[in-house]
Structures are given as structure tokens and as C-alpha cells.
């Protein structure tokens, strides 16, 4: 997700599919995680991405129930503000987060954002290749070793839906990477914005969203939430 864009769009991140934890009608897909999202079958995460926890109360009043990602966090202050507002959060598993391992406000672990895209080499240094799927899988195992009671969310880029996305650098037109990437998570998501996309190949073609979801379901083989 572009860091130069500030948005509080509703991120219906988890599109539950029949093939992913939907074998029992009405069953919550989260029952396997004791400290994960609510086990109430009626719970649906409506989230904001990388927003200031100081605004959590306002988002709560507007109907949002989950924060995804915390800027340079989580920090003690961020977690305290979210707890005060009664807001759930999916955040990175850093030292501060592990001190709050029993905090029910933390309902999942964020496993990076768009590692499948070309990665910055630093200001003015251009971009290198994407993060290798093997590293994503290895880091996923480390996260689960530290805490297996919460699901791990991996958000991928628009290459999930659009093979020609040049932002993948040397891995453009290599969709075969994705079945490997999704092995490094419990919840797989992606983002693409066809309604406001600058490229004519995608602009206005809303079906790219459905195409990405369909491909994730195929690649996860029903083993992860999509």
C-alpha cells in the first residue's frame, strides 16, 4: 500500500470463502486461535490501515472495529490508546507487542506489507528484488514460535490480480511466486485499486478485485483465510 496515501477506507480485508474455513455452516473461521479475532460467527472485521490510534474512538463510533498496522509500532502509547477506545489491532510482533502477549486487543500479527513488490534499497538508491518467499515462510515460523494463539496476516500487492504489474521488478510476470508466499501466513490478503488506478490496463476494471480473491483461494487451497 502506498505510504504517500493517507486513507481511512474501509478495508474488508478478510473475504470469507467456502473453501477457507467454511466447512461448517455458521462456524467462525477464527476458532483455532484462542487469542485471535472474535469466535462469534457474526463478527466481520471492518478495518482501517495504518491510522493514528489517537483517532480510534472516532473510528469506533463510525463502525470500524479493527486497526491493521501501526506506524513504527506498536508502541506502549499506541496500544494504550487502542485499548482505551476498545479497538482491536493486528500489528507487528515487536518487543513491545510481546510484552502485551495477553492483551486481548491484539487479535493478530502483521507479517509485512507487499513483500512481493520490488523493495527499496534506500533513498536515491532505487529498488531491489522482492522479498523471497522462503524468507516470508521462515519469518512466519518465527512469529508462530513466539505466539501461535493469534493468526498471522500477510498482505500482498497488486501482482496477485495483475501479472503485468511492473512494481514487482525482476519478478514481474511471475505469478508462480504466490503459491509460495501464501505458505507464510494464516490470512492472505492483497490490494489493488481499479477505481482510481493510473494504468489503463486496470483503470475501471473492477473485476480485478474478484480476480485476485479467486486466485488467492486457488493458491491457498482452502488452507488459509482469504
FENMO-V872294 format. One record per residue. N is the residue number from 0. RES is the residue in three letters. PHI is phi in whole degrees, 0 to 359 (999 if undefined). PSI is psi in whole degrees, -180 to 180 (999 if undefined). Layout:
n=N res=RES phi=PHI psi=PSI
n=N res=RES phi=PHI psi=PSI
This chain:
n=0 res=UNK phi=999 psi=136
n=1 res=UNK phi=291 psi=128
n=2 res=UNK phi=286 psi=-19
n=3 res=UNK phi=276 psi=3
n=4 res=UNK phi=251 psi=125
n=5 res=UNK phi=256 psi=115
n=6 res=UNK phi=217 psi=149
n=7 res=UNK phi=241 psi=38
n=8 res=UNK phi=295 psi=149
n=9 res=UNK phi=292 psi=119
n=10 res=UNK phi=258 psi=95
n=11 res=UNK phi=281 psi=73
n=12 res=UNK phi=295 psi=-36
n=13 res=UNK phi=253 psi=103
n=14 res=UNK phi=267 psi=105
n=15 res=UNK phi=287 psi=131
n=16 res=UNK phi=242 psi=158
n=17 res=UNK phi=300 psi=-30
n=18 res=UNK phi=277 psi=-10
n=19 res=UNK phi=242 psi=100
n=20 res=UNK phi=61 psi=26
n=21 res=UNK phi=246 psi=28
n=22 res=UNK phi=288 psi=-30
n=23 res=UNK phi=253 psi=120
n=24 res=UNK phi=303 psi=129
n=25 res=UNK phi=82 psi=-3
n=26 res=UNK phi=280 psi=143
n=27 res=UNK phi=287 psi=141
n=28 res=UNK phi=284 psi=-4
n=29 res=UNK phi=256 psi=6
n=30 res=UNK phi=297 psi=-21
n=31 res=UNK phi=283 psi=-11
n=32 res=UNK phi=247 psi=116
n=33 res=UNK phi=292 psi=-28
n=34 res=UNK phi=246 psi=20
n=35 res=UNK phi=274 psi=-160
n=36 res=UNK phi=301 psi=164
n=37 res=UNK phi=309 psi=140
n=38 res=UNK phi=276 psi=-3
n=39 res=UNK phi=296 psi=123
n=40 res=UNK phi=299 psi=-19
n=41 res=UNK phi=273 psi=-5
n=42 res=UNK phi=286 psi=130
n=43 res=UNK phi=227 psi=124
n=44 res=UNK phi=287 psi=124
n=45 res=UNK phi=242 psi=111
n=46 res=UNK phi=238 psi=160
n=47 res=UNK phi=244 psi=149
n=48 res=UNK phi=256 psi=124
n=49 res=UNK phi=54 psi=43
n=50 res=UNK phi=263 psi=159
n=51 res=UNK phi=291 psi=123
n=52 res=UNK phi=301 psi=-21
n=53 res=UNK phi=297 psi=-21
n=54 res=UNK phi=263 psi=7
n=55 res=UNK phi=301 psi=-38
n=56 res=UNK phi=298 psi=-39
n=57 res=UNK phi=290 psi=-39
n=58 res=UNK phi=293 psi=-38
n=59 res=UNK phi=300 psi=-45
n=60 res=UNK phi=295 psi=-27
n=61 res=UNK phi=276 psi=-4
n=62 res=UNK phi=107 psi=1
n=63 res=UNK phi=279 psi=147
n=64 res=UNK phi=233 psi=0
n=65 res=UNK phi=213 psi=136
n=66 res=UNK phi=261 psi=137
n=67 res=UNK phi=239 psi=118
n=68 res=UNK phi=83 psi=138
n=69 res=UNK phi=228 psi=127
n=70 res=UNK phi=300 psi=118
n=71 res=UNK phi=53 psi=35
n=72 res=UNK phi=224 psi=-169
n=73 res=UNK phi=280 psi=150
n=74 res=UNK phi=247 psi=167
n=75 res=UNK phi=301 psi=-42
n=76 res=UNK phi=296 psi=-43
n=77 res=UNK phi=299 psi=-46
n=78 res=UNK phi=295 psi=-37
n=79 res=UNK phi=295 psi=-41
n=80 res=UNK phi=293 psi=-39
n=81 res=UNK phi=292 psi=-41
n=82 res=UNK phi=296 psi=-41
n=83 res=UNK phi=299 psi=-36
n=84 res=UNK phi=275 psi=-6
n=85 res=UNK phi=70 psi=35
n=86 res=UNK phi=256 psi=133
n=87 res=UNK phi=287 psi=158
n=88 res=UNK phi=213 psi=142
n=89 res=UNK phi=246 psi=116
n=90 res=UNK phi=223 psi=173
n=91 res=UNK phi=290 psi=150
n=92 res=UNK phi=269 psi=73
n=93 res=UNK phi=264 psi=-172
n=94 res=UNK phi=298 psi=-41
n=95 res=UNK phi=296 psi=-45
n=96 res=UNK phi=300 psi=-41
n=97 res=UNK phi=292 psi=-23
n=98 res=UNK phi=287 psi=-18
n=99 res=UNK phi=249 psi=35
n=100 res=UNK phi=300 psi=-24
n=101 res=UNK phi=261 psi=7
n=102 res=UNK phi=282 psi=117
n=103 res=UNK phi=293 psi=-13
n=104 res=UNK phi=291 psi=-29
n=105 res=UNK phi=276 psi=111
n=106 res=UNK phi=250 psi=0
n=107 res=UNK phi=184 psi=167
n=108 res=UNK phi=248 psi=133
n=109 res=UNK phi=274 psi=126
n=110 res=UNK phi=251 psi=57
n=111 res=UNK phi=79 psi=168
n=112 res=UNK phi=230 psi=120
n=113 res=UNK phi=55 psi=51
n=114 res=UNK phi=292 psi=-15
n=115 res=UNK phi=282 psi=-9
n=116 res=UNK phi=273 psi=161
n=117 res=UNK phi=303 psi=137
n=118 res=UNK phi=259 psi=138
n=119 res=UNK phi=297 psi=139
n=120 res=UNK phi=263 psi=5
n=121 res=UNK phi=117 psi=162
n=122 res=UNK phi=304 psi=124
n=123 res=UNK phi=77 psi=5
n=124 res=UNK phi=252 psi=2
n=125 res=UNK phi=80 psi=-158
n=126 res=UNK phi=232 psi=144
n=127 res=UNK phi=257 psi=-167
n=128 res=UNK phi=288 psi=167
n=129 res=UNK phi=297 psi=166
n=130 res=UNK phi=293 psi=130
n=131 res=UNK phi=297 psi=141
n=132 res=UNK phi=307 psi=-36
n=133 res=UNK phi=300 psi=-39
n=134 res=UNK phi=293 psi=-38
n=135 res=UNK phi=298 psi=-44
n=136 res=UNK phi=295 psi=-44
n=137 res=UNK phi=297 psi=-43
n=138 res=UNK phi=292 psi=-34
n=139 res=UNK phi=300 psi=-43
n=140 res=UNK phi=297 psi=-36
n=141 res=UNK phi=293 psi=-42
n=142 res=UNK phi=298 psi=-44
n=143 res=UNK phi=291 psi=-32
n=144 res=UNK phi=296 psi=-39
n=145 res=UNK phi=287 psi=-34
n=146 res=UNK phi=197 psi=110
n=147 res=UNK phi=259 psi=9
n=148 res=UNK phi=270 psi=-3
n=149 res=UNK phi=230 psi=148
n=150 res=UNK phi=286 psi=156
n=151 res=UNK phi=252 psi=123
n=152 res=UNK phi=261 psi=128
n=153 res=UNK phi=243 psi=119
n=154 res=UNK phi=258 psi=123
n=155 res=UNK phi=257 psi=168
n=156 res=UNK phi=270 psi=-170
n=157 res=UNK phi=288 psi=-8
n=158 res=UNK phi=297 psi=-18
n=159 res=UNK phi=300 psi=-40
n=160 res=UNK phi=258 psi=-24
n=161 res=UNK phi=231 psi=105
n=162 res=UNK phi=298 psi=-29
n=163 res=UNK phi=276 psi=8
n=164 res=UNK phi=296 psi=111
n=165 res=UNK phi=288 psi=-13
n=166 res=UNK phi=294 psi=-5
n=167 res=UNK phi=273 psi=-3
n=168 res=UNK phi=62 psi=-127
n=169 res=UNK phi=293 psi=-12
n=170 res=UNK phi=255 psi=15
n=171 res=UNK phi=299 psi=140
n=172 res=UNK phi=64 psi=35
n=173 res=UNK phi=232 psi=67
n=174 res=UNK phi=295 psi=-15
n=175 res=UNK phi=295 psi=-13
n=176 res=UNK phi=291 psi=-31
n=177 res=UNK phi=291 psi=-37
n=178 res=UNK phi=301 psi=-25
n=179 res=UNK phi=279 psi=-44
n=180 res=UNK phi=305 psi=-45
n=181 res=UNK phi=290 psi=-9
n=182 res=UNK phi=288 psi=-12
n=183 res=UNK phi=259 psi=36
n=184 res=UNK phi=197 psi=170
n=185 res=UNK phi=253 psi=-27
n=186 res=UNK phi=232 psi=124
n=187 res=UNK phi=251 psi=130
n=188 res=UNK phi=223 psi=172
n=189 res=UNK phi=205 psi=169
n=190 res=UNK phi=224 psi=141
n=191 res=UNK phi=204 psi=144
n=192 res=UNK phi=234 psi=73
n=193 res=UNK phi=296 psi=-26
n=194 res=UNK phi=294 psi=-27
n=195 res=UNK phi=229 psi=26
n=196 res=UNK phi=285 psi=137
n=197 res=UNK phi=283 psi=-16
n=198 res=UNK phi=267 psi=129
n=199 res=UNK phi=297 psi=-24
n=200 res=UNK phi=295 psi=-24
n=201 res=UNK phi=243 psi=-32
n=202 res=UNK phi=309 psi=124
n=203 res=UNK phi=80 psi=-6
n=204 res=UNK phi=266 psi=81
n=205 res=UNK phi=298 psi=-21
n=206 res=UNK phi=294 psi=-12
n=207 res=UNK phi=299 psi=-32
n=208 res=UNK phi=296 psi=-50
n=209 res=UNK phi=297 psi=-37
n=210 res=UNK phi=298 psi=-42
n=211 res=UNK phi=295 psi=-42
n=212 res=UNK phi=298 psi=-45
n=213 res=UNK phi=301 psi=-42
n=214 res=UNK phi=291 psi=-39
n=215 res=UNK phi=297 psi=-41
n=216 res=UNK phi=300 psi=-42
n=217 res=UNK phi=296 psi=-46
n=218 res=UNK phi=290 psi=-33
n=219 res=UNK phi=280 psi=-16
n=220 res=UNK phi=57 psi=32
n=221 res=UNK phi=75 psi=9
n=222 res=UNK phi=271 psi=-21
n=223 res=UNK phi=236 psi=161
n=224 res=UNK phi=284 psi=141
n=225 res=UNK phi=244 psi=999
